[in-house]
Amino acid sequence: MKYWLVKTEPESFSIGDLAKEPGKATGWSGVRNYQARNFLRDEMKVGDRVLVYHSSTEDRAVVGTATIVREAYPDPTAWDKKDDHFDAGSTPENPRWFMVDLRLEQIFKQPVTLEKLKGVAALKQMELLRKGSRLSVQPVRKGEFEAVLKMAGAK
C-alpha cells in the first residue's frame, strides 16, 4: 500500500463533494501536470490511502482521507471543449491525461492546517512542505500519513 496527498481548491471541488454520495466513488479528474499524471497513471493502486488537502484558500489544510477504488483511466475532461481542462492534444485514441476514482473515508473534525504541519518534526521531509512544491498529487510516507492522522485525532 502507498500513501498520497491530493490537493484541491475547495471552491471548485471540496471534500464535501466526495461526501455527497456516501460510499460512492468519485472521479479525480483535471490533473494537468506530467509528474502528477505519472503518479496517477503509474503508481496509484486500489487500496492506497489519500490525504485530501484544500489549497488556494486562506485556511490551507488536510481536511480528511480517501481511498483509491479505481486505478488510472483516461480523463475525458481533456476531450470536452467546454471543460476548463480541455487539451486539444489529447484524444481518446491517444490519451495524455488520466484520473483515478476515490471514495471518502473520513472528514476530519479538526482540519490540520499547513501552519500546524510545518511545526511537526516528523513531517520535515514531507513533499507538501518542501519549498516550491506545487504538485496536485504527491507521495506521502507512511509515517507522515500516520502523523497527520494523529494530529487530526483520526484513524
Secondary structure, DSSP 8 states (H G I E B T S, - for coil): --EEEEEE-TTTS-HHHHHSSTT--EEE-----HHHHHIIIII--TT-EEEEEE-SSTT-EEEEEEEEEEEEEE-GGGG-TTSTT--TT--SSS---EEEEEEEEEEEEEEEEHHHHHT-GGGTT-GGGSTT---SEEEE-HHHHHHHHHHHT--
